[in-house]
Amino acid sequence: MGLEELHLSEKPLIVVLESVEKPGNLGAVLRSADAAGADAVIICDPLTDLWNPNLIRASLGAAFSVQCVAVESGEAIKWLKAKGITILTAQLQDSVLYYDCDMTRPTAIVIGTESTGLSNEWREAADRHIRIPMLGMMDSLNASVSAAVLLFEALRQRR
C-alpha cells in the first residue's frame, strides 16, 4: 500500500513514526491508533521488519485493522503538505504543551526514534512543535506511550 491508497476521513488523524527501532513499540502504537480511531500510521525510514512477530503480538491484531504504510520521510512530508494536513512534531526544543495545540483539523502527529528523537528534516517541516510536560527526572516518554497520550488528546479535542 502507498500513501495515495490511504482512505482518509474528512479531518484525518495520522501518526507518523520516524525510524522506530523496536517492534514492540510499533505494535503498541498501532494498537493505540486503532483505539483512538486514527486514520493511518505512516512509518518513515523503518528500522524494523513490519511483519516481526513481536510487532504483531504487541499490536493485538491492530497491524491488520489500521492502515499502515512505510515510506521515506521526504515522501511523507510532501504528501502531508499537499493534503493540507498539519504536522505536529513531538519534541522538547522550541515546543508548546500538547494540550495548548489545536488537533481538531487534519493532523499528523510525528514521533521520532527512541534513541535520538526526530531528524532535522521533520523538525523543519513541522507546523508546530509540541511536548508532553515532564515533571520528574526523565525528559521523555517511550515512543509508544507518547503516541498514545497525543492520540487521545486529539480524540478528546475532536469529541
Secondary structure, 3 states (H helix, E strand, C coil): CCHHHCCCCCCCEEEEEECCCCHHHHHHHHHHHHHHCCCEEEEECCCCCCCCHHHHHHHCCHHHCCEEEEECHHHHHHHHHHCCCEEEEECCCCCEEHHHCCCCCCEEEEECECCCECCHHHHHHCCEEEECCCCCCCCCCCHHHHHHHHHHHHHHHHC
